[in-house]
Amino acid sequence: MGADDFFSHTSALVLRGAPTPRDWDQAIHISGIRPRNPVRTRGVVSHRFAPREAAFTVRGGLRVENPVRAWVQASAQLSDLDLIVAADFLVARRRRIATIEELRIEAARMRRPRLQGLIDRVRDGAESAKETELRIRLVDGGLPEPDLARELFTSSGTFVARLDQAYPRYRVAVEFDGRQHAEDMVQFQRDADRWRAIGDEGWHLVRILNHHLEPDPSVALDIVRRALLRAGWRP
């Protein structure tokens, strides 16, 4: 790499910690500013940009493109869903790598009209790629859009739980359960107590597992739809 070359596109997003795209080809994206020709070799995709103020930062000794620019650049490689997943990661309140407005401004600056509709679907509150995917699948399947990261309290004001996705009107909560603590008995016991506490407040907690989303996401959609119908929702 030249002294001013930098990691860009999907490579920059991954280096920022964004979820790895599905079917990612793992090619390394390197960019430079014209007239510079970045390195060309097997496994590397090179890009040249018109002269513009540099926006990369150095992370762990690597020059990495600004995350907002990288997200817009990656629209050439990623699906709509993967772009929303990456954007949810960037704007999540606990990391705040970027803002929705910054994404919108950069998409307009780089003349990517396709992205404006996707940005309308980006939300602050998703904590994982699967949470985002689940939300998009539910809404695309005709269900109401859930509230994200809703905090549940008892009538006396005691904190009960933070609900990943919630339908307050119907007192239905939806969570993706990755079972990352399946072998951790202490954590499993805490989770079980939490599930019971949510139920004690009159909420129905719907737990979606990976096999409900893959290979057929309509399974998850049907589970949540039935829970909402039982709670009084009408299409």
DAMO-V582886 format. One record per pair of residues at least 4 apart in sequence whose ideal C-beta (glycine too) atoms are under 6 Angstrom apart, sorted by sequence separation. I is the first residue (numbers start at 0). J is the second residue. D is the distance in Angstrom with one decimal. If there is no record, write none. Layout:
# DAMO-V582886
((I:J:D) (I:J:D))
This chain:
# DAMO-V582886
((0:4:4.1) (6:10:4.5) (7:11:5.1) (19:23:5.5) (31:35:3.8) (64:68:5.4) (73:77:5.1) (77:81:4.1) (97:101:5.0) (114:118:5.9) (126:130:5.8) (135:139:5.9) (152:156:5.6) (153:157:4.4) (207:211:4.8) (209:213:6.0) (212:216:5.0) (228:232:5.9) (6:11:5.0) (12:17:4.1) (57:62:5.8) (58:63:5.0) (64:69:4.4) (77:82:4.9) (106:111:4.7) (125:130:4.4) (137:142:4.5) (166:171:4.5) (197:202:4.9) (227:232:3.9) (13:19:6.0) (31:37:4.1) (39:45:5.1) (125:131:4.5) (138:144:5.1) (152:158:5.7) (180:186:3.7) (55:62:4.7) (89:96:4.6) (90:97:5.9) (165:172:4.9) (180:187:5.8) (197:204:4.9) (211:218:4.7) (212:219:5.1) (6:14:5.8) (29:37:4.6) (37:45:4.1) (55:63:5.8) (74:82:5.9) (89:97:4.2) (106:114:3.9) (151:159:4.4) (211:219:4.1) (55:64:5.1) (90:99:5.5) (151:160:5.0) (164:173:4.3) (162:172:4.3) (194:204:5.8) (54:65:3.7) (150:161:5.4) (151:162:5.7) (163:174:4.4) (207:219:4.8) (149:162:4.7) (29:43:5.7) (33:47:5.1) (54:68:5.6) (70:85:5.9) (103:118:5.2) (27:43:5.0) (28:44:5.0) (29:45:5.5) (30:46:4.2) (31:47:5.9) (32:48:5.6) (102:118:5.3) (149:165:4.1) (10:27:5.3) (10:28:4.3) (26:44:4.9) (30:48:5.9) (32:50:5.7) (205:223:5.6) (145:164:3.8) (146:165:4.7) (8:28:3.8) (145:165:5.7) (7:28:5.0) (145:166:5.6) (205:226:5.0) (99:121:5.5) (7:30:3.9) (66:89:5.6) (124:147:2.9) (203:226:5.8) (124:148:3.9) (4:29:5.5) (5:30:5.9) (122:147:5.6) (4:31:4.7) (66:96:5.1) (67:97:4.9) (172:202:5.3) (176:206:4.6) (66:97:5.4) (92:123:5.4) (170:201:5.6) (170:202:4.7) (171:203:5.2) (172:204:4.9) (173:205:4.7) (174:206:5.7) (175:207:5.1) (176:208:5.5) (4:37:5.0) (90:123:5.1) (130:163:5.7) (160:193:5.4) (1:35:6.0) (67:101:4.8) (71:105:5.0) (83:117:5.8) (87:121:5.9) (67:102:5.9) (71:106:5.4) (82:117:5.5) (86:121:4.3) (74:111:5.8) (83:120:5.5) (159:196:5.1) (160:197:5.4) (0:38:5.9) (67:105:4.8) (71:109:5.1) (79:117:5.8) (87:125:4.3) (71:111:5.8) (74:114:5.7) (159:200:5.8) (133:175:5.1) (84:128:4.7) (87:131:4.5) (130:175:5.3) (129:175:4.5) (84:131:4.7) (14:63:4.9) (5:55:4.0) (173:223:5.6) (15:66:5.1) (11:63:5.0) (11:64:4.0) (171:226:5.2) (171:227:5.8) (5:62:3.9) (6:63:5.0) (7:64:4.2) (12:69:5.2) (20:77:5.4) (11:69:3.6) (169:227:5.7) (5:64:5.5) (171:230:5.2) (12:73:5.8) (20:81:4.4) (169:230:3.7) (7:69:5.9) (169:231:6.0) (169:232:5.5) (8:72:4.5) (9:73:4.8) (7:72:5.6) (8:73:4.9) (18:84:5.6) (9:76:5.5) (17:85:4.7) (17:88:4.8) (12:85:5.5) (133:207:5.9) (136:216:4.5) (140:220:4.1) (137:223:5.8) (18:128:3.8))
